[in-house]
Amino acid sequence: MSRLSRLIGTPLTAPPTFLEELDREFSEASAALVRAVDRFSLLAELQRIGLDATLRFGRPVTLVDVLESARTEEERLRLEGLVRRLRAG
């Protein structure tokens, strides 16, 4: 421990190196990209489902219509989960 560290009571740490800084930025950008790709996939799936329901009903549909278009309870629950994920951001 350096003399200054002993005086102020905390160990001194060197600032991050440029490569460490870049590594942190890459990690943050990678996490943001994964979130964006997941959201894009979610939107694409819900759009496909909405279009299918629109064709089946022959008119513009609401969320209730989309949920009611599910053929099974399991599918309806899956659709509800997709919508929850979308609305959660």
C-alpha positions in Angstrom: 0.0 0.0 0.0 1.4 3.4 -0.9 1.9 6.2 1.6 -1.0 8.2 0.0 -3.3 5.2 0.2 -2.5 4.8 3.9 -3.2 8.5 4.4 -6.6 8.5 2.7 -7.5 5.0 3.9 -8.3 3.4 0.5 -6.1 1.6 -1.9 -5.3 3.4 -5.1 -6.2 1.7 -8.4 -5.0 2.5 -11.8 -7.5 3.8 -14.3 -8.6 1.2 -16.8 -6.4 0.7 -19.8 -7.7 1.5 -23.2 -8.2 -2.2 -24.0 -10.1 -2.7 -20.7 -12.3 0.3 -21.6 -12.9 -1.1 -25.1 -13.7 -4.6 -23.6 -16.3 -3.0 -21.3 -17.9 -1.1 -24.2 -18.0 -4.3 -26.3 -19.7 -6.1 -23.4 -22.3 -3.4 -23.1 -22.9 -3.1 -26.8 -23.1 -6.9 -27.1 -25.8 -7.1 -24.4 -27.7 -4.3 -26.0 -27.5 -6.0 -29.4 -28.8 -9.3 -27.9 -31.8 -7.4 -26.4 -32.5 -5.7 -29.7 -32.4 -9.0 -31.7 -34.7 -10.6 -29.1 -37.2 -7.8 -29.4 -37.0 -7.8 -33.2 -37.7 -11.5 -33.2 -40.6 -11.0 -30.8 -42.1 -8.3 -33.0 -41.7 -10.4 -36.1 -43.5 -13.3 -34.5 -46.3 -11.2 -33.2 -46.7 -9.5 -36.6 -47.0 -12.9 -38.3 -49.6 -14.0 -35.8 -51.5 -10.7 -36.2 -51.5 -11.1 -40.0 -52.7 -14.7 -39.8 -55.5 -13.6 -37.5 -56.4 -10.7 -39.8 -56.7 -13.1 -42.7 -58.7 -15.6 -40.7 -61.2 -12.9 -39.5 -61.2 -11.0 -42.8 -60.9 -7.7 -41.0 -58.4 -5.7 -38.8 -58.0 -7.4 -35.5 -57.6 -6.4 -31.9 -55.4 -8.0 -29.3 -58.5 -9.8 -28.0 -59.1 -11.2 -31.5 -55.5 -12.4 -31.7 -55.8 -14.2 -28.3 -59.2 -15.7 -29.3 -57.7 -16.9 -32.6 -55.5 -19.4 -30.6 -56.6 -22.9 -31.3 -55.6 -24.3 -27.9 -55.4 -23.0 -24.3 -51.6 -23.6 -24.5 -51.3 -21.5 -27.6 -53.4 -18.7 -26.0 -51.1 -18.7 -22.9 -48.1 -18.6 -25.2 -49.5 -15.6 -27.0 -50.3 -13.9 -23.7 -46.7 -14.4 -22.7 -45.4 -12.9 -25.9 -47.6 -9.8 -25.4 -46.4 -9.5 -21.8 -42.8 -9.7 -23.0 -43.4 -7.0 -25.6 -45.1 -4.7 -23.2 -42.4 -5.2 -20.6 -40.0 -3.6 -22.9 
